[in-house]
């Protein structure tokens, strides 16, 4: 029973850190957002939405290798079930300038 309580407590803390990360991301304070997303993952390393949110930040920062890694991890953890992450990624790379950078990042990651 205590293990379940600890897991729930960890998840609640992770959700709180994730929300704080979103606030920082929306304020364009990306370094702080990444710090809070990492805190969330330290509490719940299988929190798929955090990986997705990290992917967004790295995308904004044009760190496409990291962005793709985070999106892939989110997909592996099941994030795409209701959120159509794959379709969102396709829309993001429609921009020709970014398309080449994404293609290069995918090639480096052997995807």
C-alpha positions in Angstrom: 0.0 0.0 0.0 2.8 2.4 0.9 4.5 1.7 -2.5 1.3 2.8 -4.3 1.1 6.0 -2.2 4.7 6.8 -3.0 4.1 6.2 -6.7 1.0 8.5 -6.6 3.0 11.1 -4.7 5.8 11.0 -7.2 3.3 11.3 -10.1 1.7 14.3 -8.5 5.1 16.0 -8.0 6.0 15.1 -11.6 2.7 16.7 -12.9 3.4 19.8 -10.8 6.9 20.1 -12.3 5.5 19.5 -15.8 3.0 22.3 -15.3 5.8 24.7 -14.1 7.8 23.7 -17.1 4.9 24.7 -19.4 4.6 28.1 -17.6 8.3 28.8 -18.2 8.0 27.6 -21.8 5.1 29.9 -22.5 7.1 32.7 -20.9 10.0 31.8 -23.3 12.2 30.9 -20.5 13.4 27.7 -22.1 16.3 26.9 -19.8 14.0 27.0 -16.8 11.4 25.0 -18.6 14.0 22.2 -19.3 15.0 22.2 -15.7 11.4 21.7 -14.5 10.8 19.0 -17.1 13.9 17.2 -16.0 12.7 17.4 -12.4 9.4 15.9 -13.5 11.2 13.0 -15.1 13.3 12.4 -12.0 9.9 11.8 -10.2 8.4 9.8 -13.0 10.7 8.7 -15.8 7.8 7.3 -17.8 5.7 10.5 -18.0 5.1 10.6 -21.7 3.8 14.2 -21.8 7.1 15.5 -20.3 9.0 14.0 -23.2 6.6 15.6 -25.6 7.0 19.0 -23.8 10.8 18.7 -23.9 10.5 18.0 -27.6 8.6 21.2 -28.1 11.3 23.2 -26.2 14.2 21.6 -28.1 12.3 22.2 -31.4 11.9 25.9 -30.5 15.6 26.1 -29.7 16.3 24.3 -33.1 18.0 21.4 -31.3 16.4 19.0 -33.6 18.4 15.9 -32.6 17.2 16.3 -29.0 13.7 17.3 -30.2 13.3 14.1 -32.2 14.7 12.0 -29.4 12.1 13.4 -27.0 9.3 12.9 -29.5 10.3 9.4 -30.1 10.4 8.6 -26.4 7.0 10.2 -26.0 5.7 7.9 -28.7 7.3 4.8 -27.2 5.6 5.6 -23.9 2.2 5.8 -25.7 1.7 9.6 -26.0 0.4 9.4 -29.5 -2.7 7.4 -28.6 -4.9 10.5 -28.4 -2.7 13.3 -29.4 -1.6 12.5 -33.0 2.0 13.3 -32.4 3.1 11.8 -35.7 0.8 14.2 -37.6 2.0 17.1 -35.5 5.6 16.3 -36.4 4.7 16.1 -40.1 3.1 19.5 -40.0 6.2 21.0 -38.2 8.6 19.8 -40.9 6.5 21.1 -43.8 8.5 24.3 -43.5 11.3 23.8 -46.1 14.1 25.3 -44.0 13.2 23.2 -41.0 12.6 20.1 -43.2 16.3 19.9 -44.1 17.4 20.3 -40.5 14.9 17.6 -39.4 16.0 15.2 -42.2 19.6 15.7 -41.1 18.8 15.1 -37.5 16.8 11.9 -38.4 19.7 10.7 -40.4 22.1 11.2 -37.5 19.7 9.2 -35.3 19.3 6.5 -38.0 15.5 6.8 -38.0 
